[in-house]
Each structure stands twice: as C-alpha cells, then as structure tokens.
C-alpha cells in the first residue's frame, strides 16, 4: 500500500459553522476499531476516534468522510487519494456491519421521542415518492416542505431520491415544463429544488451539481413564485460570467472543479436567501461542499508547476498585452484568496512557491500600471503576501537598491499608489497604509535575528523610502519668501483646501505618528534634521478639523515621550506658537480641537515637564491669561513659580553652606 493513500487532512467544524484545518497526517484503523491520525510533521496524535456502532458516517465527493461525535463536534477526513478513502470507509462499514456501497452508515438519531416512535415502523424502508409527473408536483412540493423539520425524514427522503434516480427525472420534467411554458409547474419546481438544497445532504449535492444537472438546477431556481418575471441566472452564468483560461488548463478534472465551484458559490451567494433567516445548520453542508472544492482546486494548481511557471512568464513579459496581464493578475488574486482554505504548512509552501517564481518583482510591474482594476487586484495580492510573511517582503525590498533606483522600489511603488489612491471613497489608500504600517512595525520582526532585521530594515526605509512618504506633506507645507530683502519675514503657507489632499496628509501623519511611537532613533533624527514638526504644525491652520487634529496628535506623541532632545527642539523652534494660535482662533467653541489642545497642556502640567513649562509661561502667559474656563494654564504658572522658588531656596541654602565652611576654615587657621 502506498503511503499517500492514507494521507489525510483533519478538519473540525467551529462555532461559526466553518471548517478549521487541524493538520495533515496518516490515518489507520486499529484492531480496537478506532481511527487514529498521526501528524505528518511531528508524529503527534491529531485525532483518535472510536468507531461507534451508532455514529452516522458519510462518504462525500469520493475523498471525504464526515461524522459527528457529539452535539457540537463535527469531524471530517479529507483523503489525498480516493483509494485511501475507500479503504477506510470499508473498515468503518465492516465495524458497523453496513454495506460499503452506500454513502451513509446510519439514519441519524432524532431528538424527539415522539418522532422516533413514529418513524420506527418504517425504519429500513425508503420513503415513498409520488410519480415524477406534472400533476403530482404539488404533492411532491408539500412532501419536501414537510420533512425539513425532521432530520430522520430528511435522511429518508434523500435516500429515496438517490435510489430511484429521481433528481434527473425531475430535471427532465423541468425542461419539458419550460418548453410548454407551464408557469405553475415551474414555480412548484422552484419550491421543490429549493427544498432539496435545504435537505443539507452532500450526496444530493453531488448529483445536483454535476455537469449535466447544475444548470437545470439553476434554471429551476429562476422561477420564484413571488416574482412577476423569472430571473436570468443561466444567462449570466453562460454569457456574462464566461470562464477565461489565462493559461490553457489541460486537466479536465481541474477545469470541471473550477466551473462547479463558481456556480455553486453563485447559488449560495446570489440565488439562495440569507442563511441567517433559517436554522443555524441550514446549508452548512453547502458551505462545506464549496470549501473542500476550493481546497482541491488550490492543491491541484499548486502541484502543476508547468502551469504556474507559464503564468509568471507571461505576467512579467514586457510584450504581454495589458488586457492579458489584467486577466493574469485577477487570476492570482483569486488563487491567493482560495489559498486561505489550505492548512498552515501547505499555505506556507504555496506562498513560498509564489515567492520563488517571482511574485514580488511581478507586483512591481503591475502596481505601476494605470489600470485601476489591475492595481486594486495587485494590492490585494500584496496584502496576502504581507500577511503571510512581512519578513519575506522586507528581505526582498532590501535587496532592490543594488539593481534598481529609488522610484521603482516595491515599497516606494506601494507608497506612490497610496498617494494616488487617496480618495477616501476608494479605500485603497487606507489599505495600503495598513500594509506599510505592518512592514515597518518592529513588533512583527520576530525572526531569530530580529534585532539585526529591525536595524537594517529601518535604516533602509529611512534612507530610501521615507522621503517618498513625506513628499506630499513637505510639498503642501513649504514656506515661501515674498522677496529676498534682508529682514523679510517668511509667510506661512496656505493649507490645501482640497479634501482629497487633506485626507492623504492625514494618512501620512497617522503613519508618522506610528513611527514616533515605535522608531525612537530613526524618526527622531529625521524630524530634527528636516525640521519636520514645524512643517506639520503648519496644518493646524487647515479648515479641515480632522487634519488639524492629526497634526496636533503628532506633536502630542512627541511630547508624550518626555525626551529632552525633543523638548529642546520644540523650545528652540518656538513650536508651541501655532498650537496656541489655533486655540485662540478657536475662541470659546467647545469642540474636539479645543479639548485636544487643553489635554496637551494638561499632560505637560501633570507630568511636570519643566523645560516646556518654563518656555510656555515665559512666552505665552499674556496670551493665555484670558482662558479661565479650565485651570490648566494657571496650574502651569503655579508649577513654574514653585520651580523658581525651589531653585531660589536651593541657591540660598547652598550660599549659606559655603559661607559657614569658609568661616570654619578661617577660624582653624587663626587658632593654629
């Protein structure tokens, strides 16, 4: 027996009814009638489950075995090969004394004693179905609706439908009813097919979603009785949503699986009503069907190295047409989204494969394109990569200066796109700002050589990238000289009134504020050498209050560090002046700006930052003495006077001690 036959992934269903990957291993069935899965990575036991005679095991999609061990414990084994699934399934059936040809070993036990008593006489017998004829559709619709509340009767109906090939007969009747324009019959078929989906049975889904049935299932769901005109779902799926192969897919099974998954996802998301309207577990099997399909698709694509190599070759080829590159980027976006269904170690291997094939230099090309959709898709791909491994992205960008100029560095391409996409309604700039923040956050630099990574990357970032990030800020806060005559005063720049520009500057300030909190050395040097705080405080004049608050918040973070280098820089540059002017210009209005400015000065008072208190009192007492609705400024003055008094007492005591010591020496000399 080959080892791959028993290779499985273990899944459990969480409280949100989503399948969670518990790891990959190898399964065996012991003589004690237990299923044991041993972890592939470390040999740990991922699962140990006794095969109970009363447990209902289901075999789904040829490679899945699903069962429940308790009320809230659903388990699944996903086999790498069908042969392994068949082998374990036969052993389960052998333990329970069941026929391996069926795909469910037990009728589920119903919780209602009354219902269990009612169903006992007909146990072992299939539910009787009415003939599949137009005049019996109403009867069938009532039967389907009536069984939904009962797990037992749902199971019996599913078995009856499968054993008689009833579903295909029903879909043949649909085609005949549509040709005859039998609107009444079509509406009844809608109720029947919708009810069959709510039976929540994977064995039914395998038939209903097969190539020869799924479009007829979609057709039945177009004739909702409440609508005056039927929907056009089939037209959308066959004409509007045409499947385009960016690179020809030679594997017919893979192509069929992609088609099926898209259509089933469409049924779930577009055709069926919101799941929360129904019981918690309704359609949970449909979600699982889609989930495991996606796992298979990603695994099959990942194993096809020739396919991925060809995709990357065309993506990075300068001769590739823009429309073709757009399709390739969208493919990778969906591919990365599907990869989230993989277990952690497989997902790691997936992204490492993409990195080795050159996904990051490819993103440099596509993120620089003018096409908005392409840039948006590339941003989504970049976000997956940053989320997967910020260190991998940092390592790549630090190698770039050897072969590229600053303008085409990946991280600068990201910054420039953030600047271009600053329209708040698009949301792209906010997403990009979040990605930049992740990359420069020391908290996630957790590699073994994290100190080295932090030092080297931050030095790189401030040398090659920070000037790109601050360029819009510096451009919009440049000071102008009205003339070059001696003594001519500099004129403060007029803050931009454009909302989009203000929004961009706010994002930049948010990122710079983060740098103040987390990059003590590098950002301090950058601020002082470029007099950056003075430029930022110019924005206190902005008519956009959110931008003025961002500027104030930047200064507040600096003062919050209580760093005397920063304090001396603020005092020397007289940088409280724009803040106090903004406070006075705000007048008696009680708003967020007023509260934020007061809080800044209150922090200085409470923390007793002496150098700043002395500067404020010495230079702004007259301007602030009229503000009496808070005690902050009187408190600052009180602190200042206490410090002067303390210094004065200290001087007097020191002088008296010196005189006493001098007199004692004179007396000793005289006596001697």
PyMOL commands that set and color helices and strands:
alter all, ss='L'
color gray80, all
select helices_A, chain A and resi 3-6+82-96+113-120+134-147+151-163+166-179+183-198+202-208+214-220+233-240+252-271+275-277+284-303+305-316+322-339+344-357+359-367+372-388+390-400+406-408+410-420+428-439+442-444+450-464+466-475+499-518+520-529+532-541+545-560+564-572+577-586+592-607+610-624+632-671
alter helices_A, ss='H'
color red, helices_A
select strands_A, chain A and resi 7-13+19-29+34-39+45-50+58-60+64-70+73-79+480-481+490-491
alter strands_A, ss='S'
color yellow, strands_A
deselect
rebuild
show_as cartoon
